[in-house]
Amino acid sequence: MVRLNLLLLLAVLASAIYLVHTQYLSRQLFTELYRVQSETRRLELEHDRLEVEKRAQATPLRVERLAKEQLKMRTTTPAITQYVRADGTVIPAVAAPTPAPVTGTAAQRSGAPATRGPTP
């Protein structure tokens, strides 16, 4: 009988030690989970802040201003455009069409009567 009581006492002690160890691990895991969730929230907030900052930095006016000021770039015009073939030869840019010669005065084109200077 004494052996059975001793065996049961050892089983209860082992069970108690195992329960304490399991609770300790559970608390450690819960603490780690809370820390990771806090880190996740912090990273999400930082991501949102960086997205807003990126959108503010990429506005067309800011990009154009930086291109002009820092990179000394300018807007393209047909006069400065050059096309290059695959073999390296330059194709002349298409020249803008020249306006047709104007005949008559602006007053005649608008339908207003033409005025003459003093007659002798």
C-alpha positions in Angstrom: 0.0 0.0 0.0 2.8 2.3 0.8 4.3 1.7 -2.6 1.0 2.6 -4.3 0.7 5.8 -2.2 4.3 6.7 -3.1 3.7 6.1 -6.8 0.5 8.2 -6.7 2.4 11.0 -4.9 5.1 11.0 -7.6 2.5 11.0 -10.3 0.7 14.0 -8.7 4.0 15.8 -8.3 5.0 15.1 -11.9 1.6 16.2 -13.2 1.9 19.5 -11.1 5.4 20.2 -12.4 4.2 19.5 -16.0 1.2 21.8 -15.5 3.4 24.7 -14.2 5.8 24.2 -17.1 2.9 24.3 -19.6 1.4 27.4 -18.0 4.9 29.1 -18.2 5.2 28.2 -21.9 1.7 29.4 -22.5 2.5 32.8 -20.9 5.7 33.1 -22.9 3.8 32.4 -26.1 1.0 34.9 -25.2 3.7 37.6 -24.4 5.4 36.9 -27.8 2.0 37.0 -29.6 1.2 40.4 -28.0 4.7 41.7 -28.9 4.3 40.6 -32.5 0.9 42.1 -32.8 2.2 45.4 -31.5 5.1 45.3 -34.0 2.5 44.5 -36.7 0.5 47.6 -35.8 3.6 49.7 -35.7 4.7 48.5 -39.1 1.3 49.0 -40.6 1.2 52.6 -39.4 4.7 53.2 -40.7 3.7 51.7 -44.1 0.6 54.0 -44.3 2.8 57.0 -43.4 5.3 56.1 -46.1 2.6 55.6 -48.7 1.2 59.1 -47.9 4.8 60.5 -48.1 5.4 58.7 -51.4 2.2 60.1 -52.9 3.2 63.6 -51.8 6.7 63.2 -53.3 5.4 62.0 -56.6 3.1 64.8 -57.5 3.5 65.9 -61.2 4.4 69.5 -60.3 7.1 68.4 -57.9 8.6 65.9 -60.4 8.6 68.6 -63.1 10.2 71.2 -60.8 12.9 68.8 -59.7 13.6 67.8 -63.4 14.0 71.4 -64.3 16.0 72.6 -61.3 18.2 69.6 -60.4 18.5 67.7 -63.7 18.4 70.8 -66.0 15.8 69.1 -68.2 13.4 71.0 -70.4 10.2 70.3 -72.2 10.6 68.7 -75.6 9.7 70.5 -78.8 9.8 69.3 -82.4 12.7 71.6 -83.0 15.0 69.7 -80.6 13.7 66.2 -81.1 15.9 63.7 -82.9 15.0 60.2 -83.9 17.7 57.5 -84.1 17.4 54.4 -86.1 18.7 51.0 -84.8 21.8 51.4 -86.9 22.7 54.7 -85.2 21.7 57.1 -88.0 19.8 60.2 -87.1 16.4 60.8 -88.7 15.6 64.5 -89.0 12.7 65.7 -87.0 9.5 66.5 -88.9 9.4 70.2 -89.3 6.2 72.0 -88.2 4.1 73.1 -91.2 4.6 76.7 -92.2 1.6 78.9 -92.2 0.1 79.8 -95.6 0.9 83.3 -96.8 -1.7 85.8 -95.7 -3.2 88.1 -98.3 -5.0 91.3 -97.4 -5.2 93.0 -94.1 -6.7 91.7 -90.9 -9.6 94.1 -91.4 -10.5 92.6 -94.7 -10.4 89.0 -93.3 -12.7 90.0 -90.5 -15.3 91.5 -92.8 -14.8 95.1 -91.6 -14.7 97.7 -94.2 -11.2 98.7 -95.2 -10.3 102.3 -94.5 -8.2 104.3 -96.8 -5.8 107.1 -96.1 -6.6 110.7 -97.1 -7.3 111.2 -100.7 -5.6 114.1 -102.6 
